[in-house]
Amino acid sequence: MTIEKVVNKYKKSEKQPNEVWANIEMDELRRKECLCLNCERTKNVVEIPYSPCPVAKQIYELCVKNDMAIAITRCGVTNDLGTLMYVPREK
């Protein structure tokens, strides 16, 4: 595992730091394995990322606010009927 201080390439405002601590080895794994990044519900959502899932939207907002990247490996989010919301993307 390689943890190092890197340039914050996702910086969107002056309040966010120029550098962040990161495990750069996880970047590719996160894109490939994170359930939120591989959920059909987020497909073609441009205006408000992850808006079809209320929990994913909260996680996304937390990540943006704190310059964090989180890989979600388990999803138990349900709708009002108690049905699991996660829908795997077709490969």
C-alpha positions as CSV (number, residue, x, y, z in Angstrom):
1,M,0.0,0.0,0.0
2,T,1.3,3.4,-1.0
3,I,0.0,6.4,0.9
4,E,1.3,9.7,-0.2
5,K,0.4,13.4,-0.5
6,V,-0.7,14.1,-4.0
7,V,-2.2,17.1,-5.9
8,N,-5.9,17.3,-5.4
9,K,-7.0,16.9,-9.1
10,Y,-10.7,17.2,-8.0
11,K,-10.4,20.6,-6.3
12,K,-13.4,22.7,-7.1
13,S,-13.1,25.6,-4.7
14,E,-10.6,27.7,-2.8
15,K,-11.8,26.1,0.4
16,Q,-10.5,22.7,-0.7
17,P,-6.9,21.8,-0.2
18,N,-4.3,21.8,-3.0
19,E,-3.0,18.4,-1.8
20,V,-4.7,15.4,-0.2
21,W,-3.4,12.1,1.3
22,A,-4.2,9.2,-1.0
23,N,-3.6,5.5,-1.5
24,I,-3.1,5.8,-5.2
25,E,-3.1,2.1,-5.7
26,M,-6.8,2.1,-4.8
27,D,-7.9,4.5,-7.5
28,E,-8.3,1.9,-10.2
29,L,-9.8,-0.7,-7.8
30,R,-12.3,1.9,-6.6
31,R,-13.5,2.6,-10.1
32,K,-13.8,-1.1,-10.9
33,E,-15.2,-2.4,-7.7
34,C,-17.2,0.3,-5.9
35,L,-20.9,-0.6,-6.0
36,C,-22.0,3.0,-6.3
37,L,-19.8,3.4,-9.4
38,N,-21.3,0.2,-10.8
39,C,-25.0,0.7,-10.1
40,E,-27.4,1.0,-13.0
41,R,-29.3,3.7,-11.0
42,T,-26.5,6.2,-11.5
43,K,-26.3,5.7,-15.3
44,N,-26.9,8.8,-17.3
45,V,-27.3,11.0,-14.3
46,V,-25.4,14.2,-15.1
47,E,-27.0,17.1,-13.2
48,I,-26.9,15.7,-9.6
49,P,-24.6,12.7,-9.3
50,Y,-26.1,9.7,-7.5
51,S,-29.5,11.4,-7.1
52,P,-31.5,8.2,-7.8
53,C,-30.2,6.7,-4.5
54,P,-30.6,8.9,-1.4
55,V,-27.7,7.1,0.5
56,A,-25.3,7.3,-2.5
57,K,-26.1,11.0,-2.8
58,Q,-25.3,11.6,0.9
59,I,-22.0,9.6,0.5
60,Y,-21.1,11.6,-2.6
61,E,-21.8,15.0,-0.9
62,L,-19.7,13.9,2.1
63,C,-16.8,13.0,-0.3
64,V,-17.1,16.3,-2.1
65,K,-17.2,18.3,1.1
66,N,-14.2,16.5,2.6
67,D,-12.1,15.7,-0.5
68,M,-12.6,11.9,0.2
69,A,-12.9,8.9,-2.0
70,I,-14.8,5.9,-0.6
71,A,-15.3,2.5,-2.2
72,I,-18.7,1.0,-1.3
73,T,-18.4,-2.8,-1.1
74,R,-21.8,-3.6,0.4
75,C,-25.2,-2.1,-0.3
76,G,-28.3,-2.7,1.8
77,V,-30.2,0.5,0.7
78,T,-33.9,-0.3,0.3
79,N,-36.8,1.7,-1.2
80,D,-40.1,2.4,0.6
81,L,-41.3,-1.2,-0.2
82,G,-38.2,-2.8,1.4
83,T,-36.7,-3.8,-2.0
84,L,-33.0,-3.6,-2.4
85,M,-32.1,-0.6,-4.6
86,Y,-28.8,-1.7,-6.0
87,V,-29.0,-2.7,-9.7
88,P,-25.8,-4.1,-11.1
89,R,-24.8,-2.6,-14.5
90,E,-24.8,-5.0,-17.4
91,K,-21.3,-5.7,-18.6
